[in-house]
Amino acid sequence: MDNKKFSWSPDGSELPEIEPHTKAKHRILEEYLERYLVTLCGNNRGKRKTITIIDGFCGGGMYLDPDDNNALWAGSPIRIIKTVDKALDIVRREKAKPDYQLDTKFIFIDNNKRHINCLKSQLEQSGLGHYLKDSEKCKIIFGEFEDYVDECINEVRQRKGSSFFFLDPKGWSDVSMDSIRRIISLQKSEIVYTYMVEKVIRFLNKKDEVKAYKNVLEVEGYYALLNFYLSGSPAKHRYIKDETLRLFRERGKAPFVYSFALFANKTQPKYYLIHLASNPPAQREIKYALWEHNTIDLVYQFEYGIYGLGFRTPDYYEQNPSVINITKENEAKCINNLNDDLMPIIYNHPDGISLDEIHTSTMQKNPATLDHYIQCINEQVDEQELEVFRDGKITTAKKLKPGDFIIRKKYKQLHFMNKTFRNM
Ligand SMILES: C[S@@+](CC[C@H](N)C(=O)[O-])C[C@H]1O[C@@H](n2cnc3c(N)ncnc32)[C@H](O)[C@@H]1O
């Protein structure tokens, strides 16, 4: 069953059907890559950037969409190439950098020869055949990702610049923690990884029999309390998510880790799309893309932080129409919770804390985007609780900058202290 879902014939006469959660994954990938490249190049003082993009489990390049009369739906390699072109066009036109150059190299890997051949034919048919003829721009490799990860890392080192790895396997043992560590240690590198959490959990009871748990995933010491939780309980889902993030932060040595839950059924995430990054701007940008595709009700699950942001298939919403319009409520809940988290930190910094510092030090703990942080602080400025200093002077600007200092308002402090003394 699973095999048929991801089976491409070499000539493209057989294409797999796309599923709703895979569509959501593709949209997140595209949107994130576009945002990230536009920010990376738009903020760059120079006129060119180098980036190496590796799609380590690339598949055959095209699907059929049963929800759209079996129309063609492009897979990750074609989407990645087209998104890079689109992002460069935006940088040139909207960022006033008409001669900006992006030196991009794509590496596509798959261990199924039929899929590789299908990808080549789909690239031709999508008008991207020229990539097949230019090995400086595009390499297509038939083989196991783990056998070629060194080659990819060396290529990134040689080319210098940034790197982006999209790792989208079907199983949990195709990418080793060691590879994740080495990719992240490249610096200016990041990974979007499909972590098949449902499978990891299902077989965890057999972890002593399955060597890969220890050797590949390095999972020893993680998920240890799993069996103490009631099956299917919110607390269990939360535990799984938190342990997953801890695993990648500690074993993967990734300074910035964030997850997005993808559900194929109603009850538990099939996989997490995990974003691992060596720097904060990458995580800042992916959160915007994740909000765009979130269909999970934060209001219901925020206290528990069960799944964080995520995507459930549309049939769930057909049965539960009340939760379709959730973005507004989610934002209100998100800012409320953010307020509870941020105010104690600001109060603990009597000389103030920069927007950049407070955002970077807390961004992995909540779903809020940078815009939500700014909105939350502005609301407290309006409430006369906080003030913002820019270049040593109070500012009333609403568009806050990373270097702005957020300080608890002195008048409020005095007022509060006077009240306390009077009541003593
Ligand atoms: C989920 S599909 C990829 C879909 C593709 N990323 C997309 O979004 O269009 C997984 C692919 O990985 C390939 N694959 C499985 N194990 C692999 C391995 N160890 N190394 C490289 N490719 C592998 C399969 O042949 C299959 O084409």
PDBQT file of the ligand as one rigid body, heavy atoms in Angstrom, charges set to zero:
ROOT
HETATM    1  C1  LIG A 501       8.176  10.323   0.165  1.00  0.00    +0.000 C 
HETATM    2  S1  LIG A 501       8.968   9.993  -1.327  1.00  0.00    +0.000 S 
HETATM    3  C2  LIG A 501       9.651  11.562  -1.722  1.00  0.00    +0.000 C 
HETATM    4  C3  LIG A 501       8.716  12.545  -2.229  1.00  0.00    +0.000 C 
HETATM    5  C4  LIG A 501       9.344  13.823  -2.661  1.00  0.00    +0.000 C 
HETATM    6  N1  LIG A 501      10.239  14.374  -1.671  1.00  0.00    +0.000 N 
HETATM    7  C5  LIG A 501       8.259  14.841  -2.960  1.00  0.00    +0.000 C 
HETATM    8  O1  LIG A 501       7.874  15.586  -2.057  1.00  0.00    +0.000 OA
HETATM    9  O2  LIG A 501       7.798  14.892  -4.090  1.00  0.00    +0.000 OA
HETATM   10  C6  LIG A 501      10.408   9.177  -0.758  1.00  0.00    +0.000 C 
HETATM   11  C7  LIG A 501      11.417   8.824  -1.847  1.00  0.00    +0.000 C 
HETATM   12  O3  LIG A 501      12.624   8.448  -1.219  1.00  0.00    +0.000 OA
HETATM   13  C8  LIG A 501      13.187   7.348  -1.894  1.00  0.00    +0.000 C 
HETATM   14  N2  LIG A 501      14.023   6.660  -0.884  1.00  0.00    +0.000 N 
HETATM   15  C9  LIG A 501      13.642   5.775   0.069  1.00  0.00    +0.000 A 
HETATM   16  N3  LIG A 501      14.687   5.443   0.847  1.00  0.00    +0.000 NA
HETATM   17  C10 LIG A 501      15.748   6.137   0.370  1.00  0.00    +0.000 A 
HETATM   18  C11 LIG A 501      17.116   6.247   0.759  1.00  0.00    +0.000 A 
HETATM   19  N4  LIG A 501      17.594   5.557   1.794  1.00  0.00    +0.000 N 
HETATM   20  N5  LIG A 501      17.922   7.096   0.100  1.00  0.00    +0.000 NA
HETATM   21  C12 LIG A 501      17.443   7.823  -0.952  1.00  0.00    +0.000 A 
HETATM   22  N6  LIG A 501      16.165   7.726  -1.386  1.00  0.00    +0.000 NA
HETATM   23  C13 LIG A 501      15.330   6.920  -0.732  1.00  0.00    +0.000 A 
HETATM   24  C14 LIG A 501      12.010   6.559  -2.422  1.00  0.00    +0.000 C 
HETATM   25  O4  LIG A 501      12.393   5.828  -3.560  1.00  0.00    +0.000 OA
HETATM   26  C15 LIG A 501      11.013   7.664  -2.744  1.00  0.00    +0.000 C 
HETATM   27  O5  LIG A 501      11.131   8.078  -4.065  1.00  0.00    +0.000 OA
ENDROOT
TORSDOF 0
